[in-house]
Structures are given as C-alpha cells and as structure tokens.
Amino acid sequence: MTRAPLPDFYDDLDATFAALWRLLGDGAAQGRSGFHLAALATLSPDGPRLRTVVLREADAESGTLRFHCDRRSDKAAEILENPACALAAYDEASKIQIRIEGRATLHADDSVAEAAWAGSRAMSRVCYGADPAPGTALPTGDAYTLPDEETAATLGRPHFAAVMVRAERLDFLYLDRRGHRRAAWKRSPTGWSGGWIAP
Ligand SMILES: Cc1cc2nc3c(=O)[nH]c(=O)nc-3n(C[C@H](O)[C@H](O)[C@H](O)COP(=O)(O)O)c2cc1C
C-alpha cells in the first residue's frame, strides 16, 4: 500500500511554525479550509463560553488574528470584561488542529474597525443591522428584522466590531498513523519559543 508523502513540516519545527501561520492565513482567505471557522472561547461570569466565528485575518508577523462580531453580543461584553480568549480549529483535509490562546481587543471606532468594515461584504453587513440586539429574548422565532444591504451600510456600522487576538500560546497537532506530531510555542518579549511535545 502506498502512502501519501509526509508533509514538508514533519520533524521540522521551524517549518511547522511557518505551516501553522500559512494554514491560518489560508483559512482566513478560503471558505473551504477547516481553518475558516474557529471555535472561540471567552470567559463569562458563569464560566467558559464557546461559539463559532469566521477567521478574517491571520498575520504571522505580528502573531495576531482577526474576527468580527456585533458589539451588542455577549462575546463582545465578555472580551471587554476579560480579554483572555482561545481559538481552536481542525482542518480535516490536512489532519491538523491549531489551538491559540491570547488576548483580545475590541475595535469599534478606530482605524482597525474602519478598515475591517470597509473590507467586509454588503451581505455580511446585514446582520449588524439586526433589531433587536443579538441575544434578546423574542416572543416568536421570527420577531426580529434585518435591514437590506444598502441600509445596512449605515445602520450596521455602529454595531460592528473587529476583534484582534494577540496570540500568546500556540499548539499544533498533526495526525498521521506513522506518528502524530505536536508542537507548542509561547510568546516572550524576545519572540516565540517552542518545541515538540507528546501528542
Ligand atoms: C458558521 C458560523 C459562522 C459564524 N461566524 C460568526 C462570526 O464571525 N462572528 C460572530 O460574532 N458570530 C458568528 N457566528 C455566530 C456565533 O457562533 C454565535 O452564535 C453568536 O455570535 C452569538 O454568540 P455570543 O452570544 O457568544 O456573542 C457564526 C456562527 C456560525 C454557525
């Protein structure tokens, strides 16, 4: 039985680090990547909270990731209260899981938010014009409204936030029957340091 060749990063720690950021970048750009959607964990007064978000950007240089949310949402309030957060995603095609822990900052009125809003599609802006706010109890399931795309351009903007996550710890897991590989990195004032760890 012939087996697929091992990936280039296999047993190469620096290449694994580069692959991690490349995969996250591809995930932000491509809907079909398993890294396009990530589970985002925040801390609420009642304990940890998880939900899916779309990864919009991953920048290896600064070690940051970006996603968007409604500033009226619970996750926005949780981030403002406690910026500690985590993201996790698994890509079935490459058999790679990436976990990120870091600190989130909410950008609503600054240049980061403006650039993110300018770069978002009309279709994506519609949900930021939802009335009432996300999480509000409704008398019936359909008792909310969304604006049309044109109205959303102005109505949605006050509710839009870009969230930047500055990664502090990274965990990479590659699954292969010939031997899984797991590596982790931690950010220090001088940069990233990491090593192999038992899967
Ligand atoms: C495929 C998918 C993608 C989603 N992307 C986002 C997103 O990018 N940002 C966001 O705020 N919510 C997104 N959601 C909705 C959240 O998972 C969540 O249900 C909602 O934002 C409320 O979360 P909260 O009450 O914790 O704030 C997405 C849900 C799904 C199923």
The ligand as an SDF file (V2000), in Angstrom:
LIG
                    3D

 31 33  0  0  0  0  0  0  0  0999 V2000
  -20.6680   29.0790   10.5280 C   0  0  0  0  0  0  0  0  0  0  0  0
  -20.8540   30.1590   11.5540 C   0  0  0  0  0  0  0  0  0  0  0  0
  -20.0950   31.3000   11.4930 C   0  0  0  0  0  0  0  0  0  0  0  0
  -20.2470   32.3170   12.4290 C   0  0  0  0  0  0  0  0  0  0  0  0
  -19.4450   33.4210   12.3800 N   0  0  0  0  0  0  0  0  0  0  0  0
  -19.5670   34.3700   13.3230 C   0  0  0  0  0  0  0  0  0  0  0  0
  -18.6640   35.4850   13.3460 C   0  0  0  0  0  0  0  0  0  0  0  0
  -17.7410   35.6030   12.5250 O   0  0  0  0  0  0  0  0  0  0  0  0
  -18.8360   36.4150   14.3130 N   0  0  0  0  0  0  0  0  0  0  0  0
  -19.8280   36.3070   15.2470 C   0  0  0  0  0  0  0  0  0  0  0  0
  -19.9090   37.1930   16.0950 O   0  0  0  0  0  0  0  0  0  0  0  0
  -20.6790   35.2760   15.2650 N   0  0  0  0  0  0  0  0  0  0  0  0
  -20.5630   34.2950   14.3380 C   0  0  0  0  0  0  0  0  0  0  0  0
  -21.4220   33.2140   14.3490 N   0  0  0  0  0  0  0  0  0  0  0  0
  -22.4790   33.1380   15.3700 C   0  0  0  0  0  0  0  0  0  0  0  0
  -21.8800   32.7560   16.7140 C   0  0  0  0  0  0  0  0  0  0  0  0
  -21.4180   31.4250   16.6500 O   0  0  0  0  0  0  0  0  0  0  0  0
  -22.8630   32.9120   17.8690 C   0  0  0  0  0  0  0  0  0  0  0  0
  -23.9760   32.0670   17.6890 O   0  0  0  0  0  0  0  0  0  0  0  0
  -23.3760   34.3510   18.0130 C   0  0  0  0  0  0  0  0  0  0  0  0
  -22.4150   35.3020   17.6000 O   0  0  0  0  0  0  0  0  0  0  0  0
  -23.7490   34.6580   19.4540 C   0  0  0  0  0  0  0  0  0  0  0  0
  -22.6200   34.4690   20.2700 O   0  0  0  0  0  0  0  0  0  0  0  0
  -22.4530   35.1600   21.7150 P   0  0  0  0  0  0  0  0  0  0  0  0
  -23.8110   35.1640   22.3490 O   0  0  0  0  0  0  0  0  0  0  0  0
  -21.4780   34.2900   22.4250 O   0  0  0  0  0  0  0  0  0  0  0  0
  -21.9230   36.5320   21.4970 O   0  0  0  0  0  0  0  0  0  0  0  0
  -21.2310   32.1750   13.4460 C   0  0  0  0  0  0  0  0  0  0  0  0
  -21.9780   31.0090   13.5170 C   0  0  0  0  0  0  0  0  0  0  0  0
  -21.7960   30.0180   12.6010 C   0  0  0  0  0  0  0  0  0  0  0  0
  -22.6350   28.7670   12.7160 C   0  0  0  0  0  0  0  0  0  0  0  0
  1  2  1  0
  2  3  1  0
  2 30  2  0
  3  4  2  0
  4  5  1  0
  4 28  1  0
  5  6  2  0
  6  7  1  0
  6 13  1  0
  7  8  2  0
  7  9  1  0
  9 10  1  0
 10 11  2  0
 10 12  1  0
 12 13  2  0
 13 14  1  0
 14 15  1  0
 14 28  1  0
 15 16  1  0
 16 17  1  0
 16 18  1  0
 18 19  1  0
 18 20  1  0
 20 21  1  0
 20 22  1  0
 22 23  1  0
 23 24  1  0
 24 25  2  0
 24 26  1  0
 24 27  1  0
 28 29  2  0
 29 30  1  0
 30 31  1  0
M  END
$$$$
